Amino acid sequence: MTDTPARLLNLLSLLQTPREWPGSELAERLAVSPRTIRRDIDRLRDLGYPVEATKGAVGGYRLVAGAAMPPLLLDDEEAVAIAVGLRAGAGHAIEGIEEAAVRALAKLEQVLPSRLRHRVATLQAATLPLARGDGAMIDPHILTSIAATVTGGERLRFAYRAGDGAETKRLVEPYRLVSTGRRWYLVAFDLQRDDWRTFRVDRVTEPFATGARFTPRPAPVGDAAELLGHTMSRHQQEHEIDVTFRAPASQVAARLPEHLGAPVPAGENACRLRSRSADSVEWLALRLALVDCEFTVHGPPALREHMAVLATRLGRASA
């Protein structure tokens, strides 16, 4: 093998498998002399790959962990597996790695050959993940398209469907993607409205990178997560929850979401929950019913009214 770059790539691909390679075996695999293998190993080290050598009759070469992350070589099967895994996790992010996972997926899909992109899309279409809570399913292609414009500082056009069903076309300077665990949001400066806006990504369609570059504006409130929280608090009505449960506080706390807070004991075999929540009364009613004990709703009035309507509906269903 006389093509040095190709030989180095093949050598690196062998070394990335979790084993130690004798120099003679590498030389045989690549059809070169042991001296050429030693020179190629030195070239890889110069490029930042930490190749360790051991001496002796059973010695050889292996790739070890280094201080920096060098480029990895992936074969077709590995690239497809990683892309499918990142796509599957994109819509239901793991806390702390959400944005990094989408950036990695955007980079990988950018360089995947068309034949592999087709395989990834086929596998994705043939699988159906179990939805979690009221989180909305996200098209990974939309996520990666948005992520690419955020990273590249490129203006983005897309169609958007608001909560009331109204559909509009938007032109924005994308700032950041933010995951709340159940949903993805795009924080961006809306050029047509001359103001900052947040968009639910599951309501975005037809994303199109315009190619027009821009210098990112500083966020008006802290970072993107703070800006999203500020925007959501302005648009969501908070409810003052007051509920008494006929069960010990520890039993009730184990059945309630953490963000609703902890109930406090209120006599023998009873406890009381006073909390604030921006969740809908429909969702709150269901969560309270799932505690599986007798309870009394003291407030808010909207929750009491919905509980009464729900009780009547369930009564008819049981009849």
Secondary structure, DSSP 4 states (H G I P E B T S, - for coil): ---HHHHHHHHHHHHTSSS-B-HHHHHHHHTS-HHHHHHHHHHHHHTT--EEEE-STT-EEEE---SS-------HHHHHHHHHHHHHHHSSPPTT-HHHHHHHHHHHHHHS-HHHHHHHHHHHHT--PPP-TTPPP--HHHHHHHHHHHHHTEEEEEEEE-TTS-EEEEEEEEEEEEE-SS-EEEEEEETTTTEEEEEEGGGEEEEEEEEEE-PPPPPSSSSHHHHHHHHHHHHS--EEEEEEESS-HHHHHHHS-GGG---EE-STT-EEEEEEE-S-HHHHHHHHHTT-S-EEEEE-HHHHHHHHHHHHHHHHHH-
